[in-house]
Amino acid sequence: MSAKNLDSKGRFRAKTIGFRVSPEEDQLINSAVALSGMTKQDYIVKRLLCRDVVVQGNPRVYKALKNQLAEVLAELKRIKNGANIDAELLETIRLINITLYGLKGEYE
């Protein structure tokens, strides 16, 4: 019999939880996960349990910020001059803002 696979805190995670999301929700979740620098599992568990997600600045987070900002810029160039900005884009901008100010220690 193989050894149990424990997480970093010594917990055995034997339960699986699955749920369906729309493609737009998937994109928002993936953006938030990338900006957090955490694994998707750790990010979702923290959010579901109403725990704070603390972003540690590292090259992976900075690369995710750079990529997200490039996507936002491309989308803003596409919709130019006051066209409708969708809620997903605004949410992505909000997450980038929170992450950047959090890394600087200025966000409240």
Backbone as numpy.savetxt, mean C-alpha at the origin, in Angstrom:
# Nx Ny Nz CAx CAy CAz Cx Cy Cz
7.27 -36.01 9.20 6.43 -34.84 9.20 7.32 -33.60 9.20
7.00 -32.61 8.40 7.83 -31.41 8.31 7.55 -30.48 9.49
8.50 -29.61 9.75 8.37 -28.66 10.85 7.32 -27.60 10.52
6.65 -27.08 11.55 5.67 -26.03 11.35 6.37 -24.76 10.88
5.72 -24.05 10.00 6.26 -22.81 9.47 5.75 -21.66 10.34
6.63 -21.07 11.14 6.25 -20.01 12.07 6.59 -18.64 11.50
5.81 -17.62 11.89 6.14 -16.26 11.47 7.22 -15.68 12.37
7.55 -14.40 12.19 8.65 -13.78 12.94 8.38 -13.69 14.44
7.13 -13.79 14.85 6.80 -13.73 16.27 6.48 -15.10 16.85
6.82 -16.15 16.12 6.63 -17.51 16.61 5.22 -18.06 16.51
4.36 -17.41 15.73 2.98 -17.86 15.58 2.86 -18.83 14.40
2.07 -19.84 14.57 1.78 -20.78 13.49 0.51 -20.31 12.81
0.62 -19.92 11.56 -0.53 -19.40 10.83 -1.10 -20.50 9.94
-2.12 -21.18 10.45 -2.70 -22.32 9.74 -4.02 -21.97 9.05
-4.58 -20.83 9.33 -5.87 -20.44 8.76 -5.67 -19.60 7.51
-6.54 -19.81 6.53 -6.51 -19.04 5.30 -7.81 -18.27 5.18
-7.70 -16.99 4.83 -8.87 -16.15 4.61 -8.76 -15.62 3.19
-9.82 -15.77 2.43 -9.83 -15.27 1.06 -11.05 -14.42 0.81
-10.93 -13.45 -0.08 -12.06 -12.61 -0.44 -11.86 -12.06 -1.83
-12.94 -11.63 -2.44 -12.89 -11.11 -3.80 -12.92 -9.59 -3.77
-12.20 -8.99 -4.72 -12.20 -7.54 -4.88 -12.31 -7.22 -6.37
-12.71 -6.00 -6.65 -12.78 -5.55 -8.04 -11.36 -5.22 -8.53
-11.17 -5.11 -9.83 -9.84 -4.73 -10.33 -9.37 -3.38 -9.79
-10.30 -2.44 -9.61 -9.94 -1.12 -9.07 -9.49 -1.25 -7.61
-10.22 -2.04 -6.83 -9.84 -2.25 -5.43 -8.50 -2.97 -5.34
-8.28 -3.92 -6.23 -7.00 -4.63 -6.26 -5.85 -3.67 -6.52
-6.06 -2.75 -7.46 -5.02 -1.77 -7.77 -4.74 -0.88 -6.56
-5.79 -0.43 -5.86 -5.60 0.41 -4.67 -4.88 -0.36 -3.56
-5.26 -1.61 -3.35 -4.61 -2.42 -2.33 -3.14 -2.62 -2.67
-2.86 -2.96 -3.93 -1.47 -3.17 -4.34 -0.64 -1.89 -4.21
-1.24 -0.73 -4.51 -0.53 0.54 -4.34 -0.20 0.79 -2.88
-1.19 0.57 -2.01 -0.97 0.78 -0.58 0.09 -0.17 -0.04
0.06 -1.41 -0.48 1.05 -2.40 -0.04 2.44 -1.98 -0.50
2.57 -1.57 -1.76 3.87 -1.17 -2.28 4.42 0.04 -1.53
3.54 1.00 -1.22 3.98 2.20 -0.51 4.33 1.91 0.95
3.80 0.83 1.51 4.09 0.51 2.90 5.43 -0.20 3.05
5.87 -0.88 1.99 7.11 -1.65 2.08 6.93 -2.98 2.80
5.70 -3.35 3.09 5.40 -4.60 3.80 4.95 -5.65 2.80
4.83 -6.88 3.27 4.22 -7.91 2.44 2.72 -7.66 2.41
2.06 -8.17 1.40 0.61 -7.98 1.29 -0.10 -8.60 2.49
0.34 -9.78 2.91 -0.27 -10.44 4.05 -0.14 -9.59 5.31
1.06 -9.11 5.60 1.26 -8.31 6.81 0.46 -7.02 6.76
0.42 -6.38 5.60 -0.33 -5.13 5.45 -1.82 -5.36 5.70
-2.38 -6.37 5.06 -3.82 -6.63 5.20 -4.17 -7.03 6.63
-3.35 -7.84 7.27 -3.62 -8.23 8.66 -3.61 -7.01 9.57
-2.61 -6.13 9.41 -2.56 -4.93 10.24 -3.78 -4.04 10.03
-4.17 -3.85 8.78 -5.32 -3.00 8.48 -6.63 -3.62 9.01
-6.79 -4.92 8.86 -8.00 -5.57 9.34 -8.11 -5.53 10.86
-6.98 -5.56 11.53 -6.98 -5.53 12.99 -6.88 -4.10 13.54
-7.04 -3.11 12.65 -7.01 -1.68 13.02 -5.72 -1.28 13.72
-4.62 -1.84 13.27 -3.31 -1.47 13.81 -2.66 -0.48 12.86
-1.79 0.37 13.40 -1.09 1.34 12.57 -0.12 0.64 11.65
-0.06 1.12 10.42 0.92 0.64 9.46 2.07 1.62 9.49
3.22 1.17 9.97 4.40 2.03 10.09 5.32 1.73 8.92
5.58 2.76 8.13 6.43 2.60 6.95 7.86 2.92 7.34
8.74 1.97 7.08 10.17 2.17 7.30 10.80 2.52 5.96
11.46 3.66 5.90 12.10 4.07 4.66 13.18 3.08 4.25
13.08 2.56 3.06 14.09 1.67 2.51 14.03 1.80 0.99
14.99 1.24 0.28 14.99 1.39 -1.18 13.71 0.90 -1.86
13.09 -0.15 -1.32 11.86 -0.67 -1.92 10.72 0.34 -1.80
10.63 1.03 -0.66 9.59 2.04 -0.47 9.83 3.22 -1.39
11.08 3.68 -1.48 11.38 4.81 -2.35 11.13 4.48 -3.82
11.42 3.26 -4.23 11.14 2.84 -5.60 9.64 2.82 -5.85
8.87 2.32 -4.88 7.42 2.29 -5.01 6.86 3.72 -5.10
7.40 4.63 -4.29 6.97 6.03 -4.36 7.26 6.62 -5.74
8.44 6.35 -6.25 8.83 6.86 -7.57 7.90 6.32 -8.64
7.61 5.02 -8.60 6.73 4.41 -9.59 5.30 4.95 -9.49
4.80 5.10 -8.27 3.45 5.62 -8.09 3.35 7.07 -8.57
4.37 7.87 -8.27 4.36 9.26 -8.73 4.40 9.33 -10.25
5.14 8.43 -10.89 5.18 8.40 -12.35 3.81 8.04 -12.92
3.11 7.09 -12.29 1.77 6.72 -12.74 0.78 7.88 -12.55
0.88 8.58 -11.43 -0.01 9.71 -11.17 0.26 10.81 -12.20
1.52 11.11 -12.46 1.86 12.13 -13.45 1.32 11.77 -14.83
1.48 10.52 -15.23 0.96 10.09 -16.53 -0.55 10.24 -16.59
-1.24 9.89 -15.52 -2.70 10.01 -15.49 -3.12 11.48 -15.52
-2.43 12.34 -14.79 -2.77 13.77 -14.79 -2.51 14.39 -16.16
-1.44 13.99 -16.83 -1.19 14.49 -18.19 -2.28 14.03 -19.14
-2.79 12.82 -18.91 -3.81 12.28 -19.79 -5.13 13.03 -19.66
-5.49 13.42 -18.44 -6.80 14.04 -18.23 -6.78 15.57 -18.29
-5.64 16.20 -18.39 -5.43 17.65 -18.53 -6.65 18.54 -18.28
-6.38 19.72 -17.82 -7.32 20.85 -17.76 -8.68 20.58 -17.14
-8.69 20.16 -15.91 -9.93 20.09 -15.15 -10.90 18.99 -15.51
-10.47 18.01 -16.25 -11.35 16.89 -16.54 -11.60 16.14 -15.23
-12.54 15.23 -15.24 -12.88 14.48 -14.04 -11.71 13.65 -13.54
-11.37 13.83 -12.28 -10.34 13.03 -11.63 -11.06 11.97 -10.80
-10.79 10.71 -11.08 -11.51 9.65 -10.39 -11.03 9.46 -8.96
-11.86 8.81 -8.16 -11.59 8.62 -6.73 -10.34 7.78 -6.48
-10.06 6.81 -7.37 -8.88 5.97 -7.19 -7.60 6.78 -7.29
-7.56 7.72 -8.25 -6.38 8.57 -8.41 -6.20 9.46 -7.18
-7.29 10.02 -6.69 -7.21 10.86 -5.49 -6.74 10.05 -4.28
-7.20 8.82 -4.16 -6.77 7.96 -3.06 -5.28 7.64 -3.17
-4.81 7.38 -4.38 -3.38 7.11 -4.58 -2.55 8.33 -4.20
-2.99 9.51 -4.60 -2.29 10.75 -4.25 -2.27 10.94 -2.73
-3.40 10.64 -2.08 -3.47 10.76 -0.61 -2.48 9.81 0.06
-2.41 8.56 -0.41 -1.47 7.59 0.16 -0.02 8.03 -0.03
0.30 8.55 -1.20 1.66 9.04 -1.46 1.98 10.19 -0.51
1.03 11.10 -0.34 1.22 12.23 0.56 1.46 11.78 1.99
0.64 10.88 2.48 0.80 10.38 3.85 2.15 9.69 4.01
2.54 8.89 3.03 3.81 8.16 3.10 4.98 9.12 3.11
4.99 10.10 2.21 6.10 11.05 2.14 6.23 11.86 3.42
5.11 12.41 3.90 5.17 13.19 5.14 5.49 12.32 6.34
5.03 11.08 6.34 5.35 10.16 7.42 6.84 9.84 7.46
7.44 9.67 6.28 8.88 9.40 6.23 9.67 10.60 6.74
9.16 11.79 6.52 9.83 13.00 7.00 9.50 13.27 8.47
8.49 12.59 9.01 8.09 12.79 10.41 7.25 14.02 10.64
6.58 14.52 9.59 5.81 15.76 9.71 4.31 15.54 9.61
3.86 14.35 9.26 2.43 14.13 9.05 1.72 13.88 10.37
0.54 14.46 10.53 -0.25 14.23 11.74 -1.56 13.61 11.40
